[in-house]
Amino acid sequence: MRLRRILAAVIATAALAGIGLTGAATATAAQGAPSVVTPSECRQGGGMPDLADNLCKGGTHDGEQVD
């Protein structure tokens, strides 16, 4: 009886750890992709497109590449 409880706890812990690792891998993959915004999207976000550097300066898209 005691062995079953221990085994159930080990399986539950492994399952929860697997879920946590899957979520972390997904978050890392999504974060690594650089985003590109249009000059219009940059302005709508409160920024100013700097076409010399191809970057959005300020606003919600600050530092993102302008295409």
C-alpha positions in Angstrom: 0.0 0.0 0.0 2.8 2.4 0.9 4.7 1.6 -2.2 1.6 2.5 -4.4 1.4 5.9 -2.7 5.1 6.6 -3.3 4.8 5.4 -6.9 1.8 7.6 -7.5 3.6 10.6 -6.1 6.6 10.0 -8.3 4.5 9.7 -11.4 2.5 12.8 -10.6 5.7 14.8 -10.0 7.2 13.6 -13.3 4.0 14.5 -15.1 3.9 18.0 -13.6 7.6 18.5 -14.4 7.1 17.5 -18.0 4.3 20.1 -18.3 6.5 22.8 -16.9 9.3 22.0 -19.3 7.0 22.0 -22.3 5.7 25.4 -21.3 9.1 26.8 -20.8 10.3 25.6 -24.2 7.3 27.1 -25.9 7.9 30.5 -24.2 11.6 30.5 -25.2 10.8 29.7 -28.8 8.2 32.4 -29.1 10.5 35.0 -27.4 13.5 34.4 -29.7 11.7 35.4 -32.9 12.4 39.1 -33.8 9.3 41.1 -34.6 9.0 43.4 -37.6 6.5 46.2 -37.7 5.4 48.6 -40.5 6.0 52.3 -40.1 2.2 52.7 -39.6 2.2 50.2 -36.8 5.1 51.9 -35.2 3.2 55.3 -35.2 0.0 53.7 -33.9 2.0 52.3 -31.0 3.2 55.8 -30.1 6.6 55.5 -31.7 8.5 57.2 -34.6 9.9 55.0 -37.4 13.6 55.7 -38.0 14.1 54.6 -41.5 17.8 55.3 -41.5 18.3 52.6 -38.8 15.2 50.6 -39.7 14.0 50.8 -36.1 10.9 52.0 -34.3 12.0 54.5 -31.7 9.7 54.8 -28.6 6.2 53.6 -28.0 5.1 50.0 -27.6 7.2 48.8 -30.5 10.4 50.5 -29.3 13.5 48.8 -30.7 11.6 46.6 -33.1 12.7 46.4 -36.8 10.7 48.5 -39.3 10.0 47.0 -42.6 
